[in-house]
Structures are given as structure tokens and as C-alpha cells.
């Protein structure tokens, strides 16, 4: 059994508190530190939502949301939701959020005040390959934010550190009034995952100091 398969205190706590995965504590810490879900931003988009811990956190913590829309290629766990995933303020589509069909379904339910993405690729064991695959998913999440996040809205995306991830953070700084990397305490020891956080989407793209506006 690998260390990733062994229950750890975070995973055991998640089960006790009614969440399918330890990842809930990553979002909880980010939310408490950066106040992601502020008043007036009543639609949230959750990309890479399975097994559902982040969606459950948002629905439980902010029950007055107009809508939480979520997407993943895998189904959501129904073990702990107690009917929340059947509510009128929740929409889930099972499919690839990079596909045109899924994008269209999510687009027509926007715009959104917050976009969150815990999406990660299937890992190969090669850090360089896994980082590139993670970066591709993060780029897709940023594209959603460009298209469907309201001015003043917030973004959280997971990335595997390395490669061109510094360039991705630079692009967030052009698009948001505040942007930074943050590694929650619930990340596994030795993991090279971290989260990039964009706060306060600008109404227009800020021109960087080198004069080159990046796509």
C-alpha cells in the first residue's frame, strides 16, 4: 500500500466530518485566509469537482448561494451529501470541462463570482510530465475565469510546481488586483502541488511592465 492509500489524520477527519476527501481542508484554509466567497458573488464554478468535497464545503458554508455549478469526468460521491447535490442551487455535469459541450453548459449558467479548481491530471511518476499536464488544466481554469468570472471575482487553481508555472502566476497578476501562491497545511508532505489565488478580477487586463500583454 502506498502512502497515498493509507488513511492519514486529514483523511480520517474528513470522513468524521462528512466529506469524501481531505481536500476540503485545503479549500477551507484558503477561504478563511483570503475570503473567497464574498457577498454579492452568488454563483460559484467548481472545476474538477469529484469526489465532491469542495462542492460540499461551499454548499454547507454558503447555503444562500444562487448556484454552484460543478464539472468532472468522474461522478460525485453521494456518501455524505445528504441531498445537497439534488438541490435547486446545485448543477453538476459529468464530462471533460475542456470540451465544447461542457463549456457551453457551464457558460450559460454563469457568469460566476468565484471559480475554484482542484483539477489534477492522472500522474505518471514523471514530475516533468505531470507538471505539464497540471499546467494545461490550470490554463483551462484560467480561460474559464477570463470568460465567465465577473469583475471583482476570485479564482483558485491547483498547480504542480515547476516548468512554466511562474509564467502562469505572472498572468494572474495581470488579471487580478492580488495574486499569489499558497500551500495549505493539508497538502501531503513531499507533494509539489500548490494553489494559485487571484483576488479581485480586473475589469481590463493590466499591461505588464515589459509592455507585452499575454494571452
C-alpha positions as CSV (number, residue, x, y, z in Angstrom):
1,X,0.0,0.0,0.0
2,X,1.4,3.4,-1.0
3,X,1.5,6.3,1.4
4,X,-1.3,8.0,-0.7
5,X,-3.5,5.0,0.0
6,X,-3.0,4.9,3.8
7,X,-5.6,7.0,5.8
8,X,-3.9,9.9,7.4
9,X,-5.3,12.3,10.1
10,X,-6.7,14.7,7.4
11,X,-8.5,11.9,5.6
12,X,-9.9,10.4,8.8
13,X,-11.0,13.8,9.9
14,X,-12.8,14.3,6.6
15,X,-14.7,11.1,7.0
16,X,-15.7,12.0,10.5
17,X,-16.9,15.4,9.4
18,X,-18.8,14.1,6.4
19,X,-16.5,14.8,3.4
20,X,-15.3,12.3,0.8
21,X,-11.7,13.6,0.7
22,X,-9.1,15.5,2.7
23,X,-9.0,18.2,0.0
24,X,-11.9,20.0,1.8
25,X,-9.4,21.4,4.4
26,X,-7.3,22.9,1.6
27,X,-10.3,25.0,0.4
28,X,-11.4,25.8,3.9
29,X,-7.9,27.2,4.8
30,X,-7.8,29.2,1.6
31,X,-11.3,30.5,2.1
32,X,-10.7,31.6,5.7
33,X,-7.4,33.3,4.8
34,X,-8.5,35.0,1.6
35,X,-12.3,35.3,1.9
36,X,-13.0,33.8,-1.5
37,X,-16.8,33.8,-1.4
38,X,-17.7,37.4,-0.6
39,X,-21.2,38.9,-0.5
40,X,-22.8,39.7,-3.9
41,X,-20.8,36.9,-5.7
42,X,-23.6,34.4,-5.6
43,X,-22.6,32.0,-8.4
44,X,-19.6,29.6,-8.0
45,X,-17.9,27.3,-10.5
46,X,-16.1,24.2,-9.3
47,X,-13.9,22.6,-12.0
48,X,-12.5,19.1,-11.4
49,X,-15.1,18.7,-8.6
50,X,-15.0,14.9,-8.0
51,X,-15.4,13.4,-5.5
52,X,-17.2,16.4,-4.2
53,X,-15.5,17.8,-1.1
54,X,-15.1,21.3,-2.4
55,X,-18.7,21.5,-3.6
56,X,-20.0,20.2,-0.3
57,X,-17.9,22.7,1.6
58,X,-19.3,25.6,-0.5
59,X,-22.9,24.4,-0.2
60,X,-22.7,23.9,3.5
61,X,-20.8,27.0,4.3
62,X,-22.7,29.3,2.0
63,X,-26.3,27.9,1.7
64,X,-27.7,31.2,0.3
65,X,-25.7,30.9,-3.0
66,X,-27.8,31.3,-6.1
67,X,-25.9,28.5,-7.8
68,X,-22.9,26.2,-7.5
69,X,-22.1,24.7,-10.9
70,X,-19.6,21.8,-11.0
71,X,-17.9,19.6,-13.6
72,X,-15.7,16.5,-13.6
73,X,-15.1,13.4,-15.8
74,X,-15.8,11.3,-12.7
75,X,-19.1,11.1,-10.8
76,X,-19.5,12.8,-7.4
77,X,-19.6,10.7,-4.2
78,X,-23.1,10.6,-2.7
79,X,-21.9,9.2,0.6
80,X,-22.0,12.4,2.6
81,X,-24.1,15.0,0.6
82,X,-27.5,14.2,2.3
83,X,-29.4,15.6,-0.6
84,X,-27.4,18.7,-1.2
85,X,-26.4,17.6,-4.6
86,X,-30.1,17.4,-5.5
87,X,-30.8,21.0,-4.5
88,X,-32.1,23.6,-6.9
89,X,-28.9,25.7,-6.3
90,X,-26.5,22.9,-7.5
91,X,-25.7,21.8,-11.0
92,X,-23.3,19.0,-11.9
93,X,-22.2,17.9,-15.4
94,X,-20.1,14.7,-15.8
95,X,-17.7,15.3,-18.6
96,X,-14.4,16.9,-19.6
97,X,-14.5,20.6,-18.7
98,X,-12.2,21.3,-21.6
99,X,-14.8,20.1,-24.1
100,X,-17.1,22.4,-26.0
101,X,-20.2,20.7,-24.8
102,X,-19.3,21.1,-21.1
103,X,-18.1,24.6,-21.6
104,X,-21.4,25.6,-23.2
105,X,-23.4,24.1,-20.3
106,X,-21.3,25.9,-17.7
107,X,-21.2,29.2,-19.7
108,X,-25.0,29.5,-19.8
109,X,-25.2,29.2,-16.0
110,X,-22.7,32.0,-15.5
111,X,-21.3,34.5,-15.0
112,X,-19.6,33.5,-11.7
113,X,-18.3,35.4,-8.7
114,X,-15.8,32.7,-7.8
115,X,-14.1,30.0,-9.9
116,X,-12.3,27.2,-8.0
117,X,-10.4,24.3,-9.5
118,X,-8.8,21.4,-7.7
119,X,-8.4,19.6,-11.0
120,X,-5.3,17.3,-11.3
121,X,-4.1,15.0,-14.1
122,X,-3.6,11.3,-13.7
123,X,0.0,11.1,-12.5
124,X,2.7,9.2,-14.4
125,X,5.5,9.3,-11.9
126,X,7.5,11.7,-14.1
127,X,7.5,15.1,-12.5
128,X,8.1,17.0,-15.7
129,X,5.2,15.2,-17.5
130,X,2.8,15.6,-14.6
131,X,3.7,19.3,-14.2
132,X,3.0,19.9,-17.9
133,X,-0.4,18.1,-17.6
134,X,-1.3,20.0,-14.5
135,X,-0.4,23.3,-16.2
136,X,-2.7,22.5,-19.1
137,X,-5.6,22.1,-16.7
138,X,-4.7,25.3,-14.9
139,X,-4.6,27.1,-18.2
140,X,-8.1,25.9,-18.9
141,X,-9.3,27.1,-15.5
142,X,-7.8,30.5,-16.2
143,X,-9.6,30.6,-19.5
144,X,-12.9,30.0,-17.7
145,X,-12.0,32.9,-15.4
146,X,-11.2,35.1,-18.3
147,X,-14.5,34.3,-20.0
148,X,-17.0,33.8,-17.2
149,X,-15.7,35.4,-14.0
150,X,-17.2,38.8,-13.1
151,X,-15.0,41.8,-12.4
152,X,-14.1,41.7,-8.8
153,X,-14.4,37.9,-8.7
154,X,-11.9,35.5,-7.3
155,X,-10.0,32.4,-8.6
156,X,-8.3,29.4,-7.1
157,X,-6.4,26.8,-9.2
158,X,-4.2,23.9,-8.3
159,X,-0.8,23.6,-10.0
160,X,2.1,21.2,-9.8
161,X,5.1,23.4,-9.2
162,X,7.8,23.5,-11.9
163,X,8.1,24.3,-15.6
164,X,6.2,27.4,-16.7
165,X,4.1,27.7,-13.6
166,X,5.8,31.0,-12.7
167,X,4.6,32.4,-16.0
168,X,1.1,31.4,-15.1
169,X,1.3,33.3,-11.8
170,X,2.5,36.3,-13.7
171,X,-0.6,36.1,-15.9
172,X,-2.8,36.0,-12.8
173,X,-1.1,39.2,-11.6
174,X,-2.1,40.9,-14.8
175,X,-5.7,39.9,-14.4
176,X,-6.3,40.3,-10.7
177,X,-5.6,43.1,-8.2
178,X,-3.9,40.5,-6.0
179,X,-2.4,37.1,-6.9
180,X,-0.1,34.7,-5.1
181,X,0.8,31.1,-4.5
182,X,-0.3,29.4,-1.3
183,X,0.2,25.9,0.0
184,X,-2.4,24.8,2.6
185,X,-1.4,22.7,5.6
186,X,-3.5,19.8,4.4
187,X,-1.3,19.2,1.3
188,X,0.6,15.9,1.6
189,X,4.1,16.0,2.9
190,X,6.5,16.0,-0.1
191,X,3.8,16.9,-2.5
192,X,4.8,19.5,-5.2
193,X,1.2,20.8,-5.5
194,X,0.3,24.3,-4.6
195,X,-2.5,26.7,-5.3
196,X,-2.5,30.0,-7.2
197,X,-5.1,32.5,-6.0
198,X,-6.3,35.5,-7.9
199,X,-8.3,38.1,-5.9
200,X,-10.4,40.9,-7.4
201,X,-10.5,40.3,-11.2
202,X,-9.7,43.5,-13.1
203,X,-12.3,44.9,-15.4
204,X,-9.5,45.3,-18.0
205,X,-6.2,43.4,-18.4
206,X,-3.3,45.3,-16.8
207,X,-0.4,46.0,-19.1
208,X,2.8,44.4,-17.6
209,X,6.0,46.4,-17.2
210,X,7.6,44.8,-20.3
211,X,4.7,46.1,-22.4
212,X,3.7,42.6,-23.6
213,X,0.1,41.6,-22.9
214,X,-0.1,37.8,-22.6
215,X,-3.0,35.7,-23.8
